[in-house]
């Protein structure tokens, strides 16, 4: 059975968020991506508390495509340690799950 995931990352501009989203969808690593922002992120980095404006990108994918999506994000992200957090979807409508699976399947 297909397991759907939502995968979250953040970046420091709307343009970068759109680039990450478009690349993942074009490469069939995610069926879609939603961009929200700006959001305010507060975090500790190199022994200092930072507060920055960021854009969140939420990808819809399958567990089978996660490794490839993570590799894609790591290769294209400009953060030293980008946030990449995957959460399994506990309940997904059958039609939506079928669509995610179809859109992330690479043709032979």
C-alpha positions in Angstrom: 0.0 0.0 0.0 1.2 3.5 -0.9 2.2 5.7 2.1 1.8 9.4 1.5 4.2 11.9 3.1 4.2 15.6 3.5 7.8 16.9 3.5 8.6 20.4 4.8 11.5 22.6 4.1 12.1 26.3 4.5 14.2 28.8 2.6 14.9 32.6 2.8 13.1 33.9 -0.3 9.9 33.3 -2.3 11.9 32.8 -5.4 14.0 30.1 -3.9 10.9 28.4 -2.5 9.3 28.4 -6.0 12.5 27.0 -7.5 12.6 24.1 -5.0 8.9 23.4 -5.5 8.9 23.6 -9.3 12.0 21.4 -9.6 10.6 18.7 -7.3 7.3 18.6 -9.2 9.0 18.7 -12.7 11.2 15.7 -11.6 8.1 13.8 -10.3 9.6 13.8 -6.8 6.4 15.4 -5.5 2.9 15.6 -6.9 2.6 19.2 -5.7 4.2 21.7 -3.4 2.6 24.5 -1.5 4.5 27.7 -0.5 3.6 29.7 2.5 5.2 32.8 3.8 6.7 34.8 4.9 6.9 33.1 8.3 9.2 34.1 11.2 11.6 31.4 12.3 13.5 31.6 15.6 16.3 29.1 16.0 19.7 28.6 17.5 22.6 28.5 15.0 26.3 28.6 15.9 25.6 29.5 19.5 23.4 32.5 18.7 19.6 32.9 18.7 18.6 33.9 15.2 15.2 35.4 14.0 14.7 35.3 10.2 11.9 35.6 7.7 11.5 32.4 5.7 9.2 30.7 3.2 7.9 27.2 3.9 7.5 24.6 1.2 5.3 21.6 1.8 5.7 18.8 -0.7 3.1 15.9 -1.2 4.9 12.7 -2.1 5.1 9.0 -1.4 7.4 7.1 1.0 8.9 5.5 -2.1 10.0 8.8 -3.5 11.3 10.4 -0.2 15.0 9.5 -0.6 15.1 11.0 -4.1 13.2 14.1 -2.9 15.6 14.5 0.0 18.6 14.2 -2.3 17.1 16.8 -4.7 16.5 19.3 -1.9 20.0 18.8 -0.4 21.6 19.3 -3.9 19.7 22.5 -4.6 19.3 24.1 -1.2 21.7 26.8 -0.2 21.4 26.3 3.6 24.2 24.5 5.3 21.7 22.3 7.2 18.3 22.7 5.5 15.2 21.7 7.3 13.8 18.5 5.7 11.1 16.9 7.8 8.8 14.2 6.5 5.5 13.3 8.2 3.4 10.3 7.2 -0.2 11.2 6.3 -2.4 9.2 8.7 -5.5 9.4 6.5 -5.7 10.3 2.9 -8.7 10.1 0.5 -8.3 7.2 -1.9 -8.6 9.5 -5.0 -6.0 12.0 -3.7 -3.6 9.2 -2.8 -4.0 7.7 -6.2 -3.2 11.1 -7.7 -0.1 11.5 -5.6 1.1 8.0 -6.6 0.4 8.7 -10.3 2.2 12.0 -10.3 5.3 10.7 -8.6 5.7 7.6 -10.7 8.5 7.7 -13.2 7.6 6.3 -16.5 9.7 3.3 -17.6 
